Amino acid sequence: MLIQKLHPALRPGQQLVLADSGNALFSRQGHWDSGSALHCVAMALALLGKLTDPVALSQSSTGPEMAFWDRAWPNYLHGLTRSELESFVWELNLGVRPVALHDGRSSILNFCELELKRGWPVIVGWRRSLVRDAHAALVIGIEGRQHGRAFEPSALLLLDPAAVEPRLATYNARLVFDHKRPSYVTETRAYPVKVDTAVSIRPINGPPPALISGGCA
C-alpha cells in the first residue's frame, strides 16, 4: 500500500489552510524574485505556530510577521545560500533553530523522513542542469510503501512557492527518489535535479506533534 504521511498542522480542503487558525498557508513566489527559501521559512514557521498569516507578511505592522518581513525584504531579489538561510532563521529570534543535513551524515530522503516523523518541516534546495538559480521548496509530507511494520520512503511531498496553489490537495510537487537522480514532478512536468540542501526548522523547546498518515491504493 502507498502511504502518505503529512504534517499535522495542515488542513486540506478547497484551499490548504492551517488546522488551528484556518488561515491560508501557501505563500506564492513571484516571477522576478529569488525568494523561494524565504517563502518556505514563512510557511514552516506558520506550521510551527510562530506566524499566524504567512501570506500577508508585507501588510503586517506589528508582531512576528512585521519582524519577519523587515528581515526578509533585503534578501528578496537575490535569495539565500544554505548558510545564509540558517543565519536568517536564527536571527528571527522566534524560538526556532535550523538543523542542516551535512554531507555524509545521511541521505536527504532519510533525513527528511526522520525530521517529519518528529513533526519538523524541512526546506530542501536543488539545482537543475543548465539553469543558473537554485530553488527551494518546503517538505510537508513523505510518501512510500508500507511493508508490514516497515515503511520504505520514496518521495518527498512539497509546497513549492513557484508552483500553482494546491487545490483539494496538501502539496503541489514531489521529489521522487526512485532513480539515480531525484526527479522533481508536478502535474505537468518532470525533470531530474540535484538536491543539495536540507534544513529542518525545529522549535527550541516543546514536544513534537505526530504525523498524519493516509493510505492510497
N, C-alpha and C positions, 0 to 999 in steps of 0.2 A: 504494500500500500504506500502511495505517495503521501508524505506528511509535510505540512507547512506549519512552522512554529513562529508565532507573531508576538511582537512586543505588547504587553498587556495594557499599555496606556492608549492604544488605538481603538477607535470605534468606527468600523466600516459602515457604509451606507451609500446613499446617493452621492454624498461628499464625505471624504475622510476627515474625521474630527478627533479631538482629544476626548477620551472617555469621561474625564472628570468635569470639564467645563463645556463641552460641545463646541468649542472654538475650532475653526478650520486649522489644520496642521500644515498643509502643503504650501511651501513658500517658493514662488516661481522665479527662476533666474531669467534676466533679460537677454536680448540677443547680443548686446555690446559688452556686457560686463564679464569679469572673470571671477565672480563671487560665489561659485558653486560651493566651496568649502564653508563660506560664511552662512549661506542659506542652510547648509547641513547642520552647522553648530546651533543655529537658532531652533531648528526642528528638534534636534537632540535635547536641547535644554527644555523645550516645551514638553517632550515626553517624560522628562525627569521632574516636571513641576516647577522649574526655575523661571520659565517665561509663561505668561498666560496667553499672549497673542503674537505668535511668530510671524504672522502675515503683515501686520500693520506696525512694524517696529519704527519706521521712519516718521510715523504720525504721533508717537508717544512723547509726552512732555514730562513724565515722571517715572520713577521706579526702574526696575531692571531692564525693561525694554528700551528706555531712553539711554541708560548706561551702555547697553549693548550697541545701539546704533551709533553713539558717539565714538566708540572704539572701532566699529566696523567700517564706516564710510570711507576713511582714508585708504583702506585696502580694497575697495570695491572694484576698481578697474584692473588692478594687476594681480589680484588673488594672493594666496598664501602657500608657501612651501610647507613641508611637514613640520619643520622646527618652528616656523612662524605660526602655524596652526596650534601647536602645543603651547607656545607662549601666549597666544591670543586667549585661549581657554583659561589659562592660569590667571591672566591679568584681569579677567572679568570679575573675579572675586565673588562668584555666585555659589560657592560651596561645592564646586566640582573640580575634578582634576583629569587631565588627559593621560592615557596609558597607551603608548605606541608599541606596535609589534616591531621588534628589531630583527634584522636579518639573521637567520639561523636558529631563532628560538622555536618557531613552529610555523606551520603553513598559514596563509591568510585565511583559508576556509576554517581550519581548526580553531584559530584564534577568535574569529567572529562567532563560531558556534559556542565557544566557552563563555565569551562575554555576553552574548544574547541569553544564554542559559541563566546567567546571573541577573539579567534584566537591564544590561547597559547597552545603549545604542552605540554603533560603531560607524565612523566615517571611513570610507575606502576611496583611494585615489588611483587612477590608472592613466596610461598613455596609449594612444592609438598610433600605429605606424603612419608616417608621413603627415601627421597632424602636430602642429607646434605645441599647443597648450595641453597641459594635463587637465583632468576633470575629476570631480569628486561627487559622491552620492552617499546617502545615509542608508545604512543597513538596518532594516526594521523587522527582518524575519529570516528564517532559514528553511530550505526545502531539502528533503531527502527521503530515503526509503527506510521503513521500519522492518527489521528482520528480528522477530521475537522481541527480546528486550533491547537489542542493539539498534541504534539509529545511525544511518550512514548518510552524512550530508553531501549534497551535490550542487547546490546553488544558493546564492545569497539573494534575498528579496530586497529591492531597493526603492527608495524615494529619490529619484533623480530630479534636481531642481530645473534642469534644462528640458526634461521630457514633459509630455502632456499631463495635466492633472488627473490623478486616478479617479475614475467614477465607478461606483459599485465594486470597488476593489481596495486593497490596502497598499498596493505597490504599483509602480508604473514601469519597472525594468527589473531585469535579473542578471546576475553574473553567474554563468554556468561553468562548472569545473569538470566537465566530462571529456575534455580533450587535453592535448599537451599544453595549449594556451587557453586561459579562460576566455569565454565569449560574452560580450555584452549583448543582451537580447531585449527587444521591445516587441510590440505587436507588429511593427512594420519593418524592422531591420535587425540585423545581427552581424557582428564583426569581432575578430579576435582583438584582445587588448593585453597589455602588460600591467598587472596590478602591482603597484609599488608602495602603497601607503595604506595602513590600517591603524586608526586611532580611536580607541574607546573613550567614551565620556562617562566617568564614574562619579557619583556623589562622594564627597569626602567622608560623610557619615550617613548612617541609615541602612536598613536591611534591603536587599534586592527584591523586586517583585518576581513573580513566576510567569514564564512564558505561557501563552495561549496556544494550544495545539488544535489543528484541524486536519481531517483526512480527505484525500481525494482518490477516486478510483484510478 
